[in-house]
Amino acid sequence: MTTIRDVAKRAGVSVTAASYALNDTGTIGDATRKRVLEAAEELNYHPNAFARHLKNRQTLTIGVFISRFGGSFYEEVLEGIHSVILDTDYELLVCPESRSTRRMLLHRQVDGAIVFDSKIPDESILKLASRRFPIVLLDRALQNDFVLPLLLDNAQGVREAFRHLYEQGFHKLAFVAGAADSFDSAERMETFFAEAESHQLTVDVYQGNFTEISGYETAKAIIYEHTLPEAVFCANDQMAIGFLRAMREHDLSAPKDIAVVGFDDIPLSRYTQPQVSTIGTSRFEWGASAAHQLIDFLENETPFQPQRIPTHFLPRESSTQKQVVQEKP
């Protein structure tokens, strides 16, 4: 097996000089660097990335800590992260919610982390984050030089959706919230309330948990109250889909009886009857941006750049009233 000593001997330099040339470090002349690289190529020598990082106590592994695997939402974020990792020496370790994954995070068994699990306490993240252990957050905003909150621009899409409903005359409104500990749900609700207040409107709030069944049960509760809202904003598409299912079972239609809007633009929202009006973003780019910034910090100590991932409203059948065209006599 060829070693760096063999390369140094072939190039006629010290092992230290060979290491500088192969790792692009140190202060050696261009001619020496070229001679070492040529010797390495002749001997078919490739530096062992794992061994190179081991002395720096690096694992060459990025940990992604998420609440669950299921659903296209998480899949697309993970695909974006994976697309960046493929071009590096790093491996990707995806950890759904469990005690063992928490232990892996607490013991720093990865070089850096991307966290999308609200069950991991803020205090733990702030305590763990350091120059040697940077953390990217996709589910909350925390202030720390070694923590990057990379969040959706929830407000942008919600404002567009509210305007869409208001301008069609939907003024009796309801909001179905997601999980009680969700940063995104809270931001979406806060923005929707602010828009309603600016138009002297009130909003009825119902607590869901981001699942289809919670949207379904909420719709049934509203229907049994016999005081239907004109429009309902659900904090994600799964709840909106469940809400529409309950409406169909009670012979109600959207938007004629209740206009319905969701959030996330999951693929299923485009194939329901009616199609779900929703707020979309590039989840792939969200994941890719998280991985890019984390790798840049680990490799180059590039300071984190907090940013919001753009969102946009997608009007579809569940909230869009059809315009009746008057025929000419």
Secondary structure, 3 states (H helix, E strand, C coil): CCCHHHHHHHHCCCHHHHHHHHHCCCCCCHHHHHHHHHHHHHCCCCCCHHHHHHCCCCCCEEEEEECCCCCHHHHHHHHHHHHHHCCCCCEEEEEECCHHHHHHHHCCCCCEEEEECCCCCHHHHHHHCECCECEEECCCCCCCCCEEEEEECHHHHHHHHHHHHHHCCCCCEEEEECCCCCHHHHHHHHHHHHHHHHCCCCEEEEECCCCHHHHHHHHHHHHHHCCCCCEEEECCHHHHHHHHHHHHHCCCCCCCCCEEECCCCCHHHHCCCCCCEEEECCHHHHHHHHHHHHHHHHHHCCCCCCEEECCEEECCCCCCCCCCCCCCC
